[in-house]
Amino acid sequence: MTRIKRGSIARTRRNKIRFFASKFRGSHSRLTRSIIQQGLRAFVSSHRDREKKKRDFRRLWITRINAVIRGIEVGSSYSKGINNLYKNQLILNRKILAQIAISNRNCIFMISNQILKNRV
């Protein structure tokens, strides 16, 4: 059987992989075996961190809302505030509440006063 030279096929495959690793440093951007390993690791990390970013932002929003709610009322907390929102059917998600808390605290005061009126 004759020998088949895979030069062009192998080169295109390596170049395709090398395209993703062009920003890596050292041998991670030059050696094929190292490129493959680093590329797989980078894809795993990017997938994991996309999910982690969602968690981190939710934590940040909750922290901001909690700080504003504690500043408005003494003895109140984030969980009580969210519970009161749901009881009064003022459904706002945490992202919007955090943006309101930062940009316009008067609006948060109005929302909390509305809740307090409905509670009595």
Rosetta silent file (secondary structure, phi, psi, omega in degrees, C-alpha in Angstrom):
SEQUENCE: MTRIKRGSIARTRRNKIRFFASKFRGSHSRLTRSIIQQGLRAFVSSHRDREKKKRDFRRLWITRINAVIRGIEVGSSYSKGINNLYKNQLILNRKILAQIAISNRNCIFMISNQILKNRV
SCORE:     score description
SCORE:     0.000 S_00000001
   1 L     0.000  142.477 -176.817    0.000    0.000    0.000 S_00000001
   2 L   -80.170  155.178 -179.258    1.282    3.449   -0.827 S_00000001
   3 L   -79.637  134.829  178.406    2.172    6.011    1.798 S_00000001
   4 L  -106.843  121.523  178.359   -0.321    8.824    2.247 S_00000001
   5 L   -88.663  123.258 -176.520    1.125   12.140    3.293 S_00000001
   6 L   -99.065   23.901 -172.689   -1.294   13.989    5.551 S_00000001
   7 H   -53.261  -53.373 -174.093    0.608   17.258    5.529 S_00000001
   8 H   -70.286  -39.072 -178.890   -2.122   19.605    4.357 S_00000001
   9 H   -66.204  -46.910  179.737   -4.918   17.966    6.339 S_00000001
  10 H   -64.671  -38.841 -178.920   -2.944   17.874    9.568 S_00000001
  11 H   -65.225  -42.157  179.145   -1.735   21.437    9.050 S_00000001
  12 H   -65.094  -38.386  177.835   -5.254   22.791    8.579 S_00000001
  13 H   -63.361  -44.583  179.938   -6.416   20.949   11.701 S_00000001
  14 H   -66.855  -39.132  179.816   -3.528   22.369   13.737 S_00000001
  15 H   -66.014  -34.751  177.458   -4.038   25.869   12.374 S_00000001
  16 H   -63.982  -42.174  177.577   -7.702   25.727   13.312 S_00000001
  17 H   -69.770  -39.167 -177.605   -6.747   24.842   16.887 S_00000001
  18 H   -64.866  -26.825  179.404   -3.903   27.379   16.853 S_00000001
  19 H   -59.313  -39.984 -179.909   -6.358   30.159   16.012 S_00000001
  20 H   -71.963  -27.611 -174.212   -7.930   29.887   19.492 S_00000001
  21 L   -97.752   14.838 -174.376   -4.552   29.847   21.229 S_00000001
  22 L   -67.033  -23.160 -179.182   -3.066   32.879   19.493 S_00000001
  23 L   -92.369   -4.839  179.574   -3.345   34.997   22.659 S_00000001
  24 L   -73.244  161.200 -177.126   -1.679   32.434   24.925 S_00000001
  25 L  -106.106  149.022  173.432    1.908   32.981   26.075 S_00000001
  26 H    68.987 -142.516 -175.771    4.978   30.840   25.519 S_00000001
  27 H   -68.590  -16.702  179.198    4.711   27.261   24.408 S_00000001
  28 H   -66.476  -16.490  177.387    0.953   27.311   24.974 S_00000001
  29 H  -109.035   -0.276 -174.773    0.653   29.223   21.714 S_00000001
  30 L  -119.038  -38.251 -174.784    3.345   27.367   19.751 S_00000001
  31 L   -94.695  131.069 -171.828    3.371   23.649   20.537 S_00000001
  32 H   -60.331  -45.723 -177.836    0.439   21.639   19.230 S_00000001
  33 H   -63.736  -42.216  178.908    0.052   19.302   22.190 S_00000001
  34 H   -67.506  -37.750  177.593    0.218   22.160   24.644 S_00000001
  35 H   -60.747  -43.948 -178.958   -2.215   24.205   22.544 S_00000001
  36 H   -62.652  -46.159 -179.576   -4.780   21.402   22.632 S_00000001
  37 H   -63.496  -46.195 -178.888   -4.507   21.010   26.400 S_00000001
  38 H   -67.801  -35.305  178.326   -4.699   24.746   27.070 S_00000001
  39 H   -64.145  -44.802  177.316   -7.551   25.179   24.612 S_00000001
  40 H   -61.904  -42.207 -179.769   -9.652   22.526   26.333 S_00000001
  41 H   -64.505  -39.781  179.810   -8.870   24.048   29.698 S_00000001
  42 H   -65.092  -41.066  179.102   -9.807   27.523   28.449 S_00000001
  43 H   -65.353  -39.803  177.619  -13.148   26.312   27.093 S_00000001
  44 H   -64.233  -44.400 -179.155  -13.962   24.587   30.376 S_00000001
  45 H   -64.298  -40.851 -178.192  -13.011   27.680   32.353 S_00000001
  46 H   -66.395  -38.912  178.126  -15.040   30.004   30.159 S_00000001
  47 H   -65.226  -45.302  179.930  -18.146   27.840   30.479 S_00000001
  48 H   -62.200  -42.756 -174.630  -17.743   27.592   34.255 S_00000001
  49 H   -76.439  -24.079  172.567  -17.143   31.303   34.684 S_00000001
  50 H   -63.888  -40.180  177.360  -20.136   32.315   32.591 S_00000001
  51 H   -69.793  -37.588 -178.425  -22.299   30.482   35.114 S_00000001
  52 H   -67.568  -33.409  179.987  -20.321   31.934   38.021 S_00000001
  53 H   -61.685  -38.766  178.715  -20.805   35.477   36.730 S_00000001
  54 H   -62.653  -42.622  178.411  -24.577   35.095   37.049 S_00000001
  55 H   -64.401  -42.730 -177.033  -24.203   34.002   40.681 S_00000001
  56 H   -64.652  -41.213  178.960  -21.804   36.827   41.486 S_00000001
  57 H   -67.048  -39.160  177.518  -24.092   39.492   40.067 S_00000001
  58 H   -61.620  -41.314  176.828  -27.085   38.119   41.963 S_00000001
  59 H   -60.664  -42.790  179.759  -25.017   38.264   45.173 S_00000001
  60 H   -62.779  -44.953  179.412  -24.054   41.857   44.428 S_00000001
  61 H   -61.689  -43.224 -179.313  -27.663   42.896   43.804 S_00000001
  62 H   -63.775  -40.555  179.434  -28.824   41.251   47.025 S_00000001
  63 H   -62.973  -43.470  179.944  -26.062   42.987   48.996 S_00000001
  64 H   -64.572  -44.107  179.999  -27.010   46.391   47.572 S_00000001
  65 H   -63.461  -42.284 -179.793  -30.714   45.906   48.238 S_00000001
  66 H   -60.958  -42.973 -179.276  -29.995   44.722   51.780 S_00000001
  67 H   -62.879  -41.599 -178.915  -27.867   47.809   52.502 S_00000001
  68 H   -70.255  -42.521 -179.324  -30.584   50.183   51.311 S_00000001
  69 H   -63.521  -40.421  178.022  -33.393   48.368   53.136 S_00000001
  70 H   -67.316  -28.758  176.917  -31.427   48.388   56.396 S_00000001
  71 H   -73.833  -28.378 -178.114  -30.861   52.113   55.930 S_00000001
  72 H   -76.400  -53.784 -174.674  -34.575   52.811   55.488 S_00000001
  73 L  -119.975  145.229  175.349  -36.018   50.894   58.430 S_00000001
  74 L   -84.253  132.244  178.538  -34.505   49.791   61.714 S_00000001
  75 L    85.621   -0.323  178.409  -34.777   46.056   62.254 S_00000001
  76 L   -94.560  158.947 -179.320  -35.668   45.316   58.672 S_00000001
  77 L  -141.354  176.248 -179.204  -33.636   43.063   56.425 S_00000001
  78 H   -60.010  -47.238 -175.101  -33.420   41.927   52.827 S_00000001
  79 H   -63.951  -39.771  177.642  -35.515   38.812   53.374 S_00000001
  80 H   -66.832  -39.267  179.125  -38.310   40.738   55.095 S_00000001
  81 H   -63.427  -45.853  178.898  -38.259   43.386   52.374 S_00000001
  82 H   -65.406  -39.424  178.677  -38.507   40.868   49.542 S_00000001
  83 H   -61.839  -43.223  178.381  -41.219   38.989   51.422 S_00000001
  84 H   -65.488  -36.434  176.733  -43.229   42.204   51.814 S_00000001
  85 H   -60.496  -45.387 -178.599  -42.808   42.960   48.110 S_00000001
  86 H   -68.793  -36.550  178.262  -44.249   39.583   47.179 S_00000001
  87 H   -62.370  -38.636 -178.863  -47.097   39.897   49.685 S_00000001
  88 L   -89.905    7.627  177.330  -48.101   43.242   48.162 S_00000001
  89 L    57.269   34.644  172.054  -47.654   41.892   44.627 S_00000001
  90 L   -98.300   82.778 -171.389  -45.002   44.479   43.763 S_00000001
  91 L   -90.110  106.211  173.617  -42.951   42.074   41.704 S_00000001
  92 L  -126.883  138.977  179.888  -39.604   43.593   40.700 S_00000001
  93 L   -79.158  167.514 -172.270  -36.546   41.502   40.054 S_00000001
  94 H   -65.840  -33.062  179.741  -33.369   41.977   42.049 S_00000001
  95 H   -63.146  -47.365 -178.948  -31.447   43.608   39.227 S_00000001
  96 H   -66.687  -41.801  178.594  -34.003   46.388   38.812 S_00000001
  97 H   -60.832  -40.832  179.785  -34.339   46.870   42.572 S_00000001
  98 H   -66.790  -39.398  177.816  -30.569   47.221   42.925 S_00000001
  99 H   -65.043  -40.062  177.113  -30.432   49.771   40.098 S_00000001
 100 H   -64.690  -41.182 -178.421  -33.239   51.760   41.725 S_00000001
 101 H   -61.571  -37.617 -178.971  -31.472   51.527   45.078 S_00000001
 102 H   -78.585  -49.103 -170.724  -28.279   53.013   43.651 S_00000001
 103 H   -79.549  -39.709 -172.511  -29.668   55.643   41.295 S_00000001
 104 L  -142.170   92.550 -177.851  -32.803   56.875   43.075 S_00000001
 105 H   -70.438  -25.738  178.869  -33.229   56.138   46.762 S_00000001
 106 H   -60.106  -34.898  179.265  -36.411   58.234   46.929 S_00000001
 107 H   -65.776  -39.367  176.605  -38.098   55.614   44.768 S_00000001
 108 H   -64.387  -40.036  176.702  -37.108   52.901   47.259 S_00000001
 109 H   -60.544  -41.644  179.502  -38.539   55.056   50.066 S_00000001
 110 H   -64.151  -41.967  179.086  -41.799   55.351   48.117 S_00000001
 111 H   -63.771  -43.566 -179.134  -41.964   51.604   47.571 S_00000001
 112 H   -67.373  -37.225  176.627  -41.303   50.905   51.254 S_00000001
 113 H   -64.208  -38.913  177.115  -43.931   53.481   52.317 S_00000001
 114 H   -60.892  -42.441  179.285  -46.443   51.803   49.983 S_00000001
 115 H   -64.692  -44.422 -178.684  -45.683   48.471   51.631 S_00000001
 116 H   -63.878  -36.826  177.164  -46.018   49.957   55.126 S_00000001
 117 H   -64.306  -42.450 -178.675  -49.402   51.518   54.239 S_00000001
 118 H   -69.869  -27.080 -178.008  -50.720   48.226   52.919 S_00000001
 119 H   -72.333  -33.237 -175.578  -49.485   46.356   55.980 S_00000001
 120 L   -80.060    0.000    0.000  -51.479   48.515   58.433 S_00000001
